[in-house]
């Protein structure tokens, strides 16, 4: 029975049948993009740096899209939200407690699953 | 005829496979409006406490990741979900588990800042209620100014390309003559889809005649939708999935009538009960409780009354020639003793056609 179900799903005839909204529910979210993107802020040896404030901006408009502080294990944000309206992103990084690192601006073209940004020592 | 046979075959396959791909969470029963048609009788200060995030996420995680289809959507509903301050945190956790999520809101607390927060948490679908032009909406929603706030929220959402977004309207005696005005407004704003409902006689709406359409008005509504689906306006008009429509099937919405409740749709209600759409009689049809049962196990092993609807062959449905297509109308039309369907759209249309 499952294979018939999957076959029907693949047919354009049935696409409309599989797309439904429950009574007083929302439309289904049909976006197929991956869920999250992870930023790693690392030092020259590749080790994650905690306590770096990361500000993500729309490079064209300068609008702030996201701000968070790294905890040393990578920082996840929702990829599709960024991808829907901007082509490239500007990251501004400002070390908080790790004052021996330089602040840094960098521009990312498009979004990958993993973004790694290296901070330099002062 | 062949189309109907194929559709019934599809429905049988879909019912037997019963893939869960749409999960409501009634995350609060608090609400900042006092709507005349509320089926849940929600209030600003509810007697029920909001369900903790961890309780819901724990239930969600009983569904193995490999069993989550790619467009599995969790829908936050209430009450008014935005009465909770932690919706973005809920959303992040849902998204991290590989599910999409959306929300049904009255728009009163939906600001640009809140939208930004929710989008960053992965919200991908949104529905906002608009129940008429200004005076009618405010009357229906029990608060002056609620229309203006709802329209502001609609403008915000319509401008956001990431969202699968629609506006829903419950048509009643008061707003049925405003449909053209609402349509023009939504086209001007750029709303992609307008979904139209009628009101089920349950909750506060049970004994209010102003909320229910006469049979001829219901047919007028079908004709309105039919005509406006032929327009090339920016806003697509569609009727909800609330019932079987006889000769208007495939005319006023894209897909044939199919109540997916319990077939593809489940819910976690405010007290932990497991059911299908939240407007279904929860005392009669709840299948378990997340505080005592495994949600996914309940989904797989129970829900029989939703998947086999022969029990609905009673009352006016018993000898109805449309039963094989209708299966007793939407599950939310069965309450209490379930010896009679409380609302038959097909009969409304047939009655009007015979006048």
Interface residues (C-beta under 8 A of the other chain):
Chain A: X1 X2 X4 X5 X8 X14 X16 X17 X19 X20 X21 X22 X23 X24 X25 X26 X27 X28 X29 X30 X31 X32 X35 X36 X65 X66 X76 X77 X78 X80 X81 X84 X85
Chain B: X7 X10 X13 X14 X16 X17 X19 X21 X22 X24 X70 X71 X73 X75 X77 X92 X95 X96 X98 X100 X101 X102 X103 X104 X119 X120 X121 X122 X124 X125 X126 X127 X160 X161 X162 X164 X165 X166 X168 X193 X195 X197 X240 X241 X242 X254 X255 X256 X258 X260 X261 X264 X265 X277 X278 X279 X330 X332
